[in-house]
Amino acid sequence: MTDIEFRTDMAFSYGEPTMVVPEVRRLVANNPSVFTFKGTNTYILGSNALAIIDPGPDDDAHFEATMRAVGRRRVSHILITHTHRDHIDGLPRLAKATGATICGFGRASPESGARKVSPSGTEFVDEGFVPDLVLKDGDEVAGDGWAVRAMFTPGHAPDHLCFAMPDQNVIFSGDHVMGWNTSVVAPPEGNMQDYMASLERMAEGADAVYFPGHGGRIEKGSRIARAYLVHRRLREQSILEAIQGGHGTIKDIVTLIYRELDPRLFRAASLSVEAHVDHLIERGRVAKDDGAATATAMLRAV
């Protein structure tokens, strides 16, 4: 497995907006963890009528910092990269305070308000999310001093959008591409086939500066997307070789492949392996016990 050079340096102070490019400010929520790095990034775009990308967690200090950064200016739009809790829990309060148009891909859940367990072991609300303005791939939204184009990039989440800002040669990459670590792809919500297809799309695009949902600025973003794509392909080959070698369970594969794994990340690693195994099964490279869930099945190479 080739090493990826992760970037873990990030200049910021909680509660203080940082100008990252002209007319774009970043606020970092104080919700650090092994999954969120320093915290969730909220971006404020524009000069007078503003747009906000990802309200972040429902946190008093982060909400107040966001409103201080907005000041007397109007917030016309709130853009949502995806509906994981650390990105969207602060939405109701921010929407009420600003009256902004909520924009996102949207999602429908058969059990609105149902609670699921995320890879980090925390709960998130998997509710039907119906934005005021539904954005599909290629849709554009603009305001005073800002304009973005939606890029549909499912995989980490089924509703994931990146936002390209062509005038600045910038892409807000959400949790799809992050410079400090690879993205968690956790079944059943995460889908490895979709994720790798979305990575291919980003890798083939012109180089832009990426600003992710967690972590700092990524120079030459498409190069990083290519590196992550290679990493995923090599990881999948390692998983296939492990199964060919008789390692027939997800737990066995994780123990073999992930050396010196932080115990807090064992579940996330297991879900990532499960996503790769599902991808191998879809392609006819691996089979499992009839009727068994992938996580508990005995696996064999085909």
Sequence and secondary structure as in RCSB ss.txt:
>XXXX:A:sequence
MTDIEFRTDMAFSYGEPTMVVPEVRRLVANNPSVFTFKGTNTYILGSNALAIIDPGPDDDAHFEATMRAVGRRRV
SHILITHTHRDHIDGLPRLAKATGATICGFGRASPESGARKVSPSGTEFVDEGFVPDLVLKDGDEVAGDGWAVRA
MFTPGHAPDHLCFAMPDQNVIFSGDHVMGWNTSVVAPPEGNMQDYMASLERMAEGADAVYFPGHGGRIEKGSRIA
RAYLVHRRLREQSILEAIQGGHGTIKDIVTLIYRELDPRLFRAASLSVEAHVDHLIERGRVAKDDGAATATAMLR
AV
>XXXX:A:secstr
            BTTB EEEETTEEEEE S  BTTTBT  EEEEE SSEEEEE   SS HHHHHHHHHHHTTSEE
EEEE S   HHHHTTHHHHHHHH  EEEE  B  SSTTEEEE TTS EEEE  B  SEE  TT EEEETTEEEEE
EE  SSSTT EEEEEGGGTEEEEETTS SSS     TTT  HHHHHHHHHHHHHS   EEEESSSS BSSHHHHH
HHHHHHHHHHHHHHHHHHHTT  SHHHHHHHHSTT  GGGHHHHHHHHHHHHHHHHHTTSEEE TT  TTTS EE
E 
